[in-house]
């Protein structure tokens, strides 16, 4: 990884702004507190963000640390992660992010999250246990391949044991045991 100035600060600023705008509404979407207009705006934002990131990927492949810096690379990952509406794009982003990881230009745990999200979105079992469902009374893992060895796989991508991740998510999304009117949604970032 590099700590030098990014090669494309303009793209970095745009990625960060887009991901920040999208993230501002995500907690209320998770808790089903948005009306139809707000939900539509959130979806429109996700579509527009994916369209922008698609252009960046087409020109530069993955916008990694060298091109845009760590914060913007994280923003690109978040945009790809939340582009569930376009599975072809999400798969392509996973591949390009994996290539960036191989050359030390991106974080492997970002790849693991996006890889798992793509697997779940295509009806397959996840590998690293990063994708969770928030139910009205509990948080549970999305289907997981070989659960007995998940902690070993998580270690290889810099993730904490699954029990620690689940507890972190429980504290974040169900702080007082309050589960009033919580919808079933997929969670990714904290796991």
Secondary structure as GFF3:
##gff-version 3
##sequence-region A 1 191
A	DSSP	alpha_helix	9	30	.	.	.	ID=ss1
A	DSSP	alpha_helix	36	60	.	.	.	ID=ss2
A	DSSP	alpha_helix	65	68	.	.	.	ID=ss3
A	DSSP	alpha_helix	70	81	.	.	.	ID=ss4
A	DSSP	alpha_helix	87	102	.	.	.	ID=ss5
A	DSSP	alpha_helix	108	121	.	.	.	ID=ss6
A	DSSP	beta_strand	132	134	.	.	.	ID=ss7
A	DSSP	beta_strand	139	141	.	.	.	ID=ss8
A	DSSP	three_ten_helix	147	149	.	.	.	ID=ss9
A	DSSP	alpha_helix	150	156	.	.	.	ID=ss10
A	DSSP	alpha_helix	162	173	.	.	.	ID=ss11
A	DSSP	beta_strand	185	187	.	.	.	ID=ss12
###
